[in-house]
Amino acid sequence: MFSNLHGQLGMIYSHLDENEKAYSYLHQAISFDETNVLNWINLATLELKLGKGDSCMQICERVLSFDPTHERAIVLKGDLHHSCG
């Protein structure tokens, strides 16, 4: 429950471009439940938004190690490759 709540708050702050708060809430969400893939994906999306490509890639690889067909992780990796040239 706390994981979902903090994850949702993180995404709200991300949409408001309050990235420091978003980052904090997403990390808290993950600390409550490290198996919540949605929070990992949302953190990867934020990392990509902030230009932290290495971290985004690591998170995507982590998600894909649990679920090799996770569509959003695959798309994020493609976005990352596209943005890097």
HELIX and SHEET records of a PDB file:
HELIX    1   1 PHE A    2  HIS A   15  1                                  14    
HELIX    2   2 ASN A   19  PHE A   32  1                                  14    
HELIX    3   3 VAL A   37  LYS A   49  1                                  13    
HELIX    4   4 GLY A   53  PHE A   66  1                                  14    
HELIX    5   5 GLU A   71  SER A   83  1                                  13    
END                                                                             
